[in-house]
Amino acid sequence: MQKIFIGLLFLWSCMIFGQKCQNSFTGKIIDYHDNSALAGATIILIGSEKALMSDLDGKFSIEGLCDGNYKLQISHPECLTRIVSISVNGDTSKEIYLEHHIVELEKVVIREKAHKNSLESLAESNLSSEEIARHSAGSLGDALKEISGVSALNTGNTISKPIIQGLHGSRILIMNHGVRMESQEWGAEHAPNVDINSANAISVIKGAAALQYGGDAIGGMIKMMPKSIAKTDSLYGKTLFTAATNGRGTSTTTSLTKSYKNGWYATVQGTLKRFGDFETPDYILSNTGFGEKDASIRAGFDTYLHGLEVFYSYYHTELGILSASHLGGIEDQLRALNSDRPLIVRDFTYAIDAPKQEVTHQLAKVSYFKRFKDFGKLSLQYDFQKNHRLEFDRRRNSNENSRAAIDLLLNTHNFSADMKFDNHSSLEGKAGFNARFQENSSDPDTGVKRLIPDYTKTDFGVYAMTSYAFSPNFTIEAGGRYDYSYLNAYKYYQKSLWENRDYDKLFPEFIVEDFETQLLAHPTFTFHAFSGTAGLHYDFSENWELLANYSLASRIPNPSELFSEGLHHSAARIEIGDLRFEKEIANKFSVNLQKKSSKFRFSLNAYVNNIKNFIVLEPVEIQQTIRGSFQVWEYRQTNAQMLGLDFDASLKIMENLRFENRFSIVKGNDRSFDKALINMPPAYLVNGLHYSNEGLGNLEISLESKTVFEQNEYPDNRFTVFVPTTQTTERVDLSTPPAAYHLLNFRIGTDLFKTKDYKTRINLSVQNVLDRSYRDYLNRQRYYADNLGRNFTLQLTFKY
């Protein structure tokens, strides 16, 4: 038996060695992205010494193969190395696709072409991660003021709303990690509910570039972009600790990222801030402290062919409102408006009392994308936001100060689908739709009349945009969008107001019930809006480029503009809206000329923005109520024009020293009444000297001079009031801007410790070096107090 087995084994071995291995395998390496052949790819037959490269047509051939299964290792510059299994049965051929351009997804870039959602014919400015870190203890509005054409509408020192080329609020779209932020942004003192530390880069696009997300971004778009995560096995993080003298507070933010070579990743991030009362050069700004607690988690996987990401963020802030801005009778209002010093000044404290705000914003999203060969990239996303806003006022019964006067809850559901067509080298397109549902509810037990009613809002939009490159240096682009909105609200109205505004004749169908002095109304509105853009991008030499753009944007009135009727507590004023408002329609033309070189660069952006049915909020009187005297601000609609210029320049004086300049001016005109618009940013000029030397511990020293000119074009918002105690009338001026001012700012920083894996850096900055007293036209509390005095800020950065 043993002899028989040995004989069979010998016969089988002879058959093996006698097999003819003369098969050939012919392959072609192709770019999955655009079907182009990949020359110079390296092909290794695993388990043998055979190695070769693809030719100019992407082809290769391996000879002398037996029938069977093999594995090939294929690599190419800017591609992920791929292991491919092949089956050989006679002469065999196969096309092999590589994920080319994968490096684009791994680079940490400010503007990622792989995730492009804006137009190249519009002026765009960016803040890097280092510039964001300098404002780690501040807000988004504070950081964006470093960009020309961007200002901020402030309520004291802690509440800051970005203004882009004269426009703010719901006219500016904020994208946070790919999600359109939805909150109670209608208030002048409602700051964006975002943690600036969660962004790795921030981009500002000065124009209606957000067709993918909505056609209502008349002022522009702000994109907060997360850090791109490289496909490598790694664990790294960063911690920033900031301490400041003005406000005597600290801020700490930290993040930790785990990534894998196969594309999986996870990031956790958190921020804590705590500041007490801030100070001017001469006195304490009582009740102006704030606290903030933020956290976020991001996880998923990302390959060139497909990817999935989940993201959740929690944002909570408590903001004190200057005590001296909430006063009693008309006499106190007049004293405050005519005084150089607040009527209420107390000792420093970290306590925050009414008046104040508390805001909690939660955001959750899940997104998925997949690339299709010879077609493009499909992206799907669902996101949910929950915004809870509390505003506390000083009540006549101090025991009730802990009960919110305004309690608003806004829930937003959004689903979007987008298809990007990018398989053609010269032509690129994108199309998609989104559906959004919002529900706003108010707590009925606040004991105070609601300023904003309960409402639901349904939106649906569809868009398409395309760009075509005639040559490497000349591109044209165009896009269009349609939006449908349905607004459904319930609100009580004073019968006198309803009739005085002719609502009884214009909207009789809205009345649900008549309570003699009050009416219950059920307003419903349907809006149709069209938006579009067209532009060109031309590089007419190596260092010169021209951008020109026309955009049409439509914005429907927000609930505050339509329904406001009552006291806005944290703003300490009465606000009145109007049901008769129509949608705003903006036609904007902009031209941007840029020069870029190693020694000198500049950008000149000129624009004109004509807005039909522009909604403006302005003061009309001071009204005495049982709660005290309050300014009355009323919404109205007019035709407006914004005309402006933004200029940036940088000159390299010597190897380590450069000079930088920024200048911005915007003129806002009410064309219906031929007068200036309120709250237009005054012109400003910034000059700076910046020294840097990598050989001296990466030393950086900056000295900045900022001049804000007096706003000499403003509406005449002056009126008379009756003072009961003196039986006289007094003139009240709520319009005349404060004087021009000049500030010096200084910053120095160096690396303390640096290795391949660890880095520690220290930065010291001084704002308002000369401790100047001044008031800013765009600060709503300029009626009652000065702006901040000198502030020393120390920051430690740890990277590991």
Secondary structure as the mmCIF struct_conf table of DSSP 4:
data_model
#
loop_
_struct_conf.conf_type_id
_struct_conf.id
_struct_conf.beg_label_comp_id
_struct_conf.beg_label_asym_id
_struct_conf.beg_label_seq_id
_struct_conf.end_label_comp_id
_struct_conf.end_label_asym_id
_struct_conf.end_label_seq_id
HELX_RH_AL_P HELX_RH_AL_P1 GLN A 2 PHE A 17
TURN_TY1_P TURN_TY1_P1 GLY A 18 GLY A 18
STRN STRN1 ASN A 23 ASP A 31
TURN_TY1_P TURN_TY1_P2 TYR A 32 ASP A 34
STRN STRN2 ALA A 37 ALA A 37
TURN_TY1_P TURN_TY1_P3 ALA A 39 GLY A 40
STRN STRN3 THR A 42 LEU A 45
TURN_TY1_P TURN_TY1_P4 ILE A 46 GLY A 47
BEND BEND1 SER A 48 GLU A 49
STRN STRN4 ALA A 51 MET A 53
TURN_TY1_P TURN_TY1_P5 LEU A 56 ASP A 57
BEND BEND2 GLY A 58 GLY A 58
STRN STRN5 LYS A 59 LEU A 65
HELX_LH_PP_P HELX_LH_PP_P1 CYS A 66 CYS A 66
BEND BEND3 ASP A 67 ASP A 67
STRN STRN6 GLY A 68 SER A 75
TURN_TY1_P TURN_TY1_P6 PRO A 77 GLU A 78
BEND BEND4 CYS A 79 CYS A 79
STRN STRN7 ARG A 82 VAL A 88
BEND BEND5 ASN A 89 ASP A 91
STRN STRN8 THR A 92 LEU A 98
TURN_TY1_P TURN_TY1_P7 HIS A 100 HIS A 101
HELX_RH_AL_P HELX_RH_AL_P2 ILE A 102 GLU A 106
BEND BEND6 LYS A 107 LYS A 107
BEND BEND7 ILE A 110 ARG A 111
HELX_RH_3T_P HELX_RH_3T_P1 LYS A 113 HIS A 115
BEND BEND8 SER A 118 SER A 118
TURN_TY1_P TURN_TY1_P8 GLU A 120 SER A 121
BEND BEND9 LEU A 122 LEU A 122
STRN STRN9 GLU A 124 LEU A 127
HELX_RH_AL_P HELX_RH_AL_P3 SER A 129 ARG A 134
TURN_TY1_P TURN_TY1_P9 HIS A 135 ALA A 137
BEND BEND10 GLY A 138 GLY A 138
HELX_RH_AL_P HELX_RH_AL_P4 LEU A 140 LEU A 144
TURN_TY1_P TURN_TY1_P10 LYS A 145 GLU A 146
BEND BEND11 ILE A 147 ILE A 147
TURN_TY1_P TURN_TY1_P11 SER A 148 GLY A 149
STRN STRN10 VAL A 150 THR A 155
TURN_TY1_P TURN_TY1_P12 GLY A 156 THR A 158
STRN STRN11 ILE A 159 ILE A 164
TURN_TY1_P TURN_TY1_P13 GLN A 165 GLY A 166
STRN STRN12 LEU A 167 HIS A 168
HELX_RH_3T_P HELX_RH_3T_P2 GLY A 169 ARG A 171
STRN STRN13 ILE A 172 ASN A 176
TURN_TY1_P TURN_TY1_P14 HIS A 177 GLY A 178
STRN STRN14 VAL A 179 ARG A 180
BEND BEND12 SER A 183 SER A 183
TURN_TY1_P TURN_TY1_P15 GLU A 185 TRP A 186
BEND BEND13 GLY A 187 GLY A 187
TURN_TY1_P TURN_TY1_P16 ALA A 188 GLU A 189
HELX_RH_3T_P HELX_RH_3T_P3 ILE A 196 SER A 198
BEND BEND14 ASN A 200 ASN A 200
STRN STRN15 ALA A 201 ILE A 205
BEND BEND15 GLY A 207 ALA A 208
TURN_TY1_P TURN_TY1_P17 LEU A 211 TYR A 213
BEND BEND16 GLY A 215 GLY A 215
BEND BEND17 ILE A 218 GLY A 219
STRN STRN16 GLY A 220 MET A 225
HELX_LH_PP_P HELX_LH_PP_P2 PRO A 226 SER A 228
BEND BEND18 LYS A 231 ASP A 233
STRN STRN17 SER A 234 ALA A 244
TURN_TY1_P TURN_TY1_P18 THR A 245 ARG A 248
STRN STRN18 GLY A 249 SER A 259
TURN_TY1_P TURN_TY1_P19 LYS A 261 ASN A 262
BEND BEND19 GLY A 263 GLY A 263
STRN STRN19 TRP A 264 PHE A 275
STRN STRN20 PHE A 278 GLU A 279
BEND BEND20 PRO A 281 TYR A 283
STRN STRN21 ILE A 284 LEU A 285
TURN_TY1_P TURN_TY1_P20 SER A 286 ASN A 287
STRN STRN22 PHE A 290 ASP A 302
BEND BEND21 TYR A 304 LEU A 305
STRN STRN23 HIS A 306 GLY A 320
HELX_RH_3T_P HELX_RH_3T_P4 SER A 323 SER A 325
BEND BEND22 HIS A 326 HIS A 326
BEND BEND23 GLY A 329 GLY A 329
HELX_RH_AL_P HELX_RH_AL_P5 ILE A 330 ASN A 338
BEND BEND24 ASP A 340 ARG A 341
BEND BEND25 LEU A 343 LEU A 343
BEND BEND26 TYR A 350 TYR A 350
BEND BEND27 ALA A 354 PRO A 355
STRN STRN24 LYS A 356 PHE A 372
TURN_TY1_P TURN_TY1_P21 LYS A 373 PHE A 375
STRN STRN25 GLY A 376 PHE A 392
BEND BEND28 ARG A 396 ASN A 397
HELX_RH_3T_P HELX_RH_3T_P5 SER A 398 GLU A 400
TURN_TY1_P TURN_TY1_P22 ASN A 401 SER A 402
BEND BEND29 ARG A 403 ARG A 403
BEND BEND30 ALA A 405 ALA A 405
STRN STRN26 ILE A 406 PHE A 421
BEND BEND31 HIS A 424 SER A 426
STRN STRN27 LEU A 427 SER A 442
HELX_RH_3T_P HELX_RH_3T_P6 PRO A 444 THR A 446
BEND BEND32 GLY A 447 VAL A 448
BEND BEND33 LEU A 451 ILE A 452
STRN STRN28 ASP A 454 SER A 471
TURN_TY1_P TURN_TY1_P23 PRO A 472 ASN A 473
STRN STRN29 PHE A 474 GLN A 494
HELX_RH_AL_P HELX_RH_AL_P6 LYS A 495 ASN A 500
TURN_TY1_P TURN_TY1_P24 ARG A 501 ASP A 502
HELX_RH_AL_P HELX_RH_AL_P7 TYR A 503 LEU A 506
HELX_RH_3T_P HELX_RH_3T_P7 PRO A 508 PHE A 510
STRN STRN30 ILE A 511 ASP A 514
BEND BEND34 GLU A 516 THR A 517
STRN STRN31 GLN A 518 ALA A 521
STRN STRN32 THR A 524 TYR A 538
BEND BEND35 SER A 541 ASN A 543
STRN STRN33 TRP A 544 ARG A 555
HELX_LH_PP_P HELX_LH_PP_P3 ILE A 556 ASN A 558
HELX_RH_AL_P HELX_RH_AL_P8 PRO A 559 PHE A 563
STRN STRN34 GLU A 565 HIS A 568
TURN_TY1_P TURN_TY1_P25 HIS A 569 ALA A 572
STRN STRN35 ARG A 573 ILE A 576
TURN_TY1_P TURN_TY1_P26 LEU A 579 ARG A 580
STRN STRN36 GLU A 584 LYS A 595
BEND BEND36 SER A 598 LYS A 599
STRN STRN37 PHE A 600 THR A 625
TURN_TY1_P TURN_TY1_P27 ILE A 626 ARG A 627
STRN STRN38 GLY A 628 MET A 654
TURN_TY1_P TURN_TY1_P28 GLU A 655 ASN A 656
STRN STRN39 LEU A 657 ASP A 670
TURN_TY1_P TURN_TY1_P29 ARG A 671 ASP A 674
STRN STRN40 LYS A 675 ALA A 676
HELX_LH_PP_P HELX_LH_PP_P4 LEU A 677 LEU A 677
TURN_TY1_P TURN_TY1_P30 ILE A 678 ASN A 679
HELX_LH_PP_P HELX_LH_PP_P5 MET A 680 ALA A 683
STRN STRN41 TYR A 684 ASN A 693
HELX_RH_3T_P HELX_RH_3T_P8 GLU A 694 LEU A 696
TURN_TY1_P TURN_TY1_P31 GLY A 697 GLY A 697
BEND BEND37 ASN A 698 ASN A 698
STRN STRN42 LEU A 699 VAL A 708
STRN STRN43 ARG A 718 VAL A 723
TURN_TY1_P TURN_TY1_P32 PRO A 724 GLN A 727
STRN STRN44 THR A 728 ASP A 733
BEND BEND38 LEU A 734 LEU A 734
HELX_LH_PP_P HELX_LH_PP_P6 THR A 736 ALA A 740
STRN STRN45 TYR A 741 LYS A 754
BEND BEND39 LYS A 756 ASP A 757
STRN STRN46 LYS A 759 GLN A 767
BEND BEND40 ASN A 768 ASN A 768
TURN_TY1_P TURN_TY1_P33 VAL A 769 LEU A 770
TURN_TY1_P TURN_TY1_P34 TYR A 777 LEU A 778
STRN STRN47 ASN A 779 ASN A 779
HELX_RH_3T_P HELX_RH_3T_P9 ARG A 780 TYR A 783
TURN_TY1_P TURN_TY1_P35 TYR A 784 TYR A 784
STRN STRN48 ASN A 791 LYS A 799
#
